[in-house]
Amino acid sequence: MDIKIKITDREGILHEVLAPTDMAMNLMEIVRSYELAPEGTIGVCGGMAMCASCQCYVNSEHSLPEMSVDEDMMLAEAFHLEENSRLGCQIPIKKELDGLEIKLAPEV
């Protein structure tokens, strides 16, 4: 089953994309697969919560997984931090996230 996610890229352009819920992907991988950020500027650490290059702002009221200690520590060191900041690599694509709205944080 695919869900719809609204992603605003770093240029402010809104993309409505389909994301599969049956492939164990995360939000950072969806952004990369649709090439919504230049190669080498997102998911630099490969999704290990070690670089914050996939930081995004969650603009919808979806219930997300609780933030891990690693994610919390990485965001504490990130630039452009907002109250709704999360690491895309730490948000698994699940059917409950249908309609999720995010904006990619500026490149550091």
Buried (B, 14 or more C-beta within 10 A) or exposed (E): EBBEBBBBBBEEEEEEBEBEBEEEBBBBBBBBEBEBBEEEBBBBBEBEBBBBBBBBBBEEEBEBEEBEEEBEEBBEEBEEBBEEBBBBBBBBBBEEBBEBBBBBBEEE
